[in-house]
Amino acid sequence: MKTFLDYEKLYNTYFMEIYSFVMTMVKNSHQAEEITQDVFFKAMNTKKKYEGKSNEFTWLCAIAKNTAIDVLRKANRIHELEEDIPSDNNMEKCLEDEETTLRIHQILHTMDEPYKEVFQLRIFGELSFAKIGQIFGKTESWARVTYHRARLKIQERIKENE
C-alpha cells in the first residue's frame, strides 16, 4: 500500500507524461489537466491498488486512457482518424461523411484485442509505437505489426460493407 509521500512522488514523476498522453486524446489543455488530476486522484483512491505487475507509468496510462475515453463519450466527441486508414480514399473526405465515421467506430467496437486498443492508442492517443509497446510490455515491432494488422482488418471490413 502506498503512502501519501509515495503518491506525491508518483505525481511529481509522471504528471507531465500523463498530461501529454491525455492531451493527445482530448486536444484541450483545460480538459487534459482536469483528466490528469482525476487520474492521480483515482490512483490514490482506487480499490484496485497498484500491485507492481507492470511499471507505474503503464498503470497510470491505463487509468488515463479509460478516464479520457469516459470523458469523450460523455461529451460525444469523435476524433479524426489518420489519413491512411482506407488506403484508397482520403480519410478527411471519409470523415466528412458521418455514416462512414460511424462505420469505422462500429468496426472498432467489434474488433478483438489487442488490435482494437493498439489502433486506438495509435490513432486517438497519437502514441508512438515504442510507447504502445511499453504499455503492453511488448516491443516496438510488435506494436507496429499489431497496428498494421488492425488497419488491414478495418480496410477489409469497410470493403465488405460497401
C-alpha positions in Angstrom: 0.0 0.0 0.0 1.4 3.4 -1.0 1.7 6.2 1.5 0.8 9.9 0.8 4.5 10.6 0.1 4.7 7.8 -2.4 1.7 9.3 -4.3 3.3 12.7 -4.2 6.5 11.3 -5.7 4.4 9.4 -8.3 2.6 12.6 -9.2 5.8 14.6 -9.4 7.4 11.9 -11.5 4.7 11.2 -14.0 2.4 14.3 -14.1 3.8 15.8 -17.4 3.9 12.4 -19.2 0.3 11.6 -18.2 -0.8 15.1 -19.1 0.9 14.8 -22.5 -0.7 11.4 -23.1 -4.2 12.7 -22.2 -3.6 15.9 -24.2 -3.1 13.8 -27.4 -6.5 12.3 -26.8 -8.6 15.3 -25.8 -6.8 18.1 -27.7 -7.9 20.6 -25.0 -5.4 21.8 -22.3 -8.0 22.6 -19.7 -9.8 19.2 -20.2 -6.4 17.4 -20.2 -5.4 19.0 -16.9 -8.7 18.0 -15.3 -8.5 14.4 -16.5 -4.8 14.2 -15.4 -5.8 15.4 -11.9 -8.6 12.8 -11.9 -6.1 10.1 -12.9 -3.9 10.7 -9.9 -7.0 11.0 -7.7 -8.2 7.6 -8.9 -4.8 6.1 -8.5 -4.8 7.2 -4.8 -8.4 6.1 -4.1 -9.0 3.1 -6.3 -9.9 -0.2 -4.7 -7.6 -1.9 -7.2 -4.2 -0.7 -5.9 -1.0 -0.8 -7.9 0.4 -4.2 -7.4 3.7 -3.8 -9.2 2.8 -6.3 -12.0 3.6 -3.6 -14.6 5.5 -0.4 -14.3 3.8 2.6 -12.7 3.7 4.6 -16.0 1.8 1.8 -17.7 -0.6 1.6 -14.7 -1.2 5.3 -14.9 -1.6 5.3 -18.7 -4.4 2.6 -18.3 -6.2 4.8 -15.8 -5.7 7.9 -18.0 -6.9 6.1 -21.2 -10.1 4.9 -19.5 -10.8 8.2 -17.9 -10.3 10.1 -21.1 -12.5 7.7 -23.0 -15.2 8.1 -20.5 -15.0 11.9 -20.7 -15.0 11.8 -24.5 -18.0 9.5 -24.6 -19.9 11.8 -22.2 -19.0 14.8 -24.5 -20.0 12.7 -27.5 -16.8 13.7 -29.4 -15.4 11.8 -32.3 -11.8 12.4 -33.2 -10.4 12.4 -36.6 -8.5 9.3 -37.7 -5.2 9.2 -39.6 -5.4 9.7 -43.3 -4.1 6.2 -44.1 -7.0 4.0 -42.7 -8.7 3.3 -46.0 -5.7 3.3 -48.3 -7.6 4.1 -51.5 -9.7 7.0 -50.0 -8.8 10.3 -48.5 -9.7 9.9 -44.8 -10.6 13.6 -44.5 -13.3 13.1 -47.1 -14.5 9.9 -45.3 -14.7 11.8 -42.0 -16.9 14.4 -43.6 -19.4 11.6 -44.1 -20.9 10.9 -40.7 -22.0 7.5 -41.9 -18.5 6.4 -42.8 -17.2 7.7 -39.5 -19.9 5.7 -37.7 -19.0 2.6 -39.6 -15.3 2.9 -38.6 -16.3 3.3 -35.0 -18.6 0.3 -35.2 -15.8 -1.8 -36.7 -13.5 -0.7 -33.9 -16.2 -1.7 -31.4 -16.3 -5.3 -32.7 -12.6 -5.7 -33.1 -10.7 -8.2 -31.0 -7.9 -7.1 -28.6 -5.1 -6.2 -28.8 -5.9 -4.9 -32.3 -8.6 -2.6 -31.1 -6.6 -1.0 -28.3 -3.3 -0.7 -30.2 -5.2 1.0 -33.1 -7.0 3.4 -30.7 -3.8 4.3 -28.8 -2.0 5.0 -32.1 -4.9 7.0 -33.7 -6.7 8.6 -30.9 -3.9 8.7 -28.4 -1.3 9.5 -31.1 1.3 7.4 -29.1 4.5 6.3 -30.7 4.9 2.6 -31.4 7.6 2.5 -28.7 5.1 3.8 -26.0 2.4 1.4 -27.2 4.8 -1.5 -26.9 5.8 -0.3 -23.4 2.1 -0.2 -22.3 1.6 -3.8 -23.4 5.0 -4.9 -22.2 6.0 -5.8 -25.7 8.4 -4.5 -28.3 8.0 -1.6 -30.7 8.0 -4.0 -33.6 5.1 -5.9 -32.0 3.2 -2.6 -31.8 3.9 -1.8 -35.4 2.8 -5.2 -36.7 -0.4 -5.2 -34.5 -1.3 -1.7 -35.7 -0.8 -2.7 -39.3 -2.9 -5.8 -38.9 -5.7 -3.8 -37.2 -5.6 -1.3 -40.1 -5.9 -4.1 -42.6 -8.8 -5.6 -40.7 -10.6 -2.2 -40.8 -9.9 -1.8 -44.5 -11.3 -5.3 -45.2 -14.5 -4.7 -43.2 -15.1 -1.4 -44.9 -14.7 -3.1 -48.4 -17.0 -5.9 -47.3 -19.7 -3.5 -46.3 -19.6 -1.4 -49.4 
